[in-house]
């Protein structure tokens, strides 16, 4: 039951992450388009930068949400095992 619930929640979070990453790529594409226009519209460029920043914030929140989900779902013993596992992994 715990595993099924966790899998379903992680699936939903991964799906949202993919959607946000696509949104981020589209926002970056729009920024690039605006920057290459012959006449630079500063307000539009700044709005595009704000949009990209908002998506970055959503992605960061999603990452924290995933961590909190795991922390809420797993027992202390399971969390300890996960922490021990990742402590032995090289950091990026």
N, C-alpha and C positions, 0 to 999 in steps of 0.2 A: 504493500500500500504506500509506504513512504517512498519507495523507489519510483513507483508509477507517478505519484504526485510530483516528485522532483523532476522526472523526465519531461512531464507535460509543461511544467513551469519553465524549465530550461529551454524547451523547444520554442515556447512563446517569446522568451527573451531573445533567443537567437534569431528568430524571424524578425523581431523588431530591430535588432542590430543590423541585419541585412538591409532592411528598409531605410534605416537612418544612414547607413554607409552610401547607399544609392543617392539619397537626398544630398549628402555631403558632396559627392562627385558632381551632381548636377549643379549645385551651388558654386562649386569651384569652376566648372565649365562656364557658367554665366559670368563669374568674375573675370575670367580670361577674355571672354567675348567683349565685355564692357571696356576692359583695359586696352583692347586693340582697335576700338572704334576711332575713326579719324578725329571726331570731336569728343573729348572726354567729358562725361557727365558725372561729376564728382559725387553728387547726391546719390545717384544710382549705384555707383561703385561702393560707397559707404554702406548703403542699404544691403547690398549683396554681401559685404563683409560681415555685417550684423547677422544676416541670415546664416552664413556659414558658422559664425560663432555660436549661434543658438543651437545649431545641429551638433556642434562639438560638445556643448554643455549637455544636451540630451544623451549623447553617447557616454559621457562620463557618468551621468546619473544611472544609466542602464548598467554600466559596469558595477557600480556600487549596489544597485538593486540585486544583481546576480549574487554578489558576495553576501549580502544580507539574507537572501533566500536560502543560500547554503547554510549560513550560520543559524538561521531559525529552524531549518529542517533537520540538520544532523544533531546527534547527541554529543555530549562533551567528549566522550571516548572517540567517536567518529571524527570529530573536529581535530582532536589531538593527532589521530592517524594521518589525516590530510595534511596538517601542518608539518608533521614529521616527514611525510613524503616530499612536500615541496621544499623543505629546508635542505634536502639533499640534491635538489635540482639546480643547475646553473641559472643564474638570473640573466634576463635579457638586457 
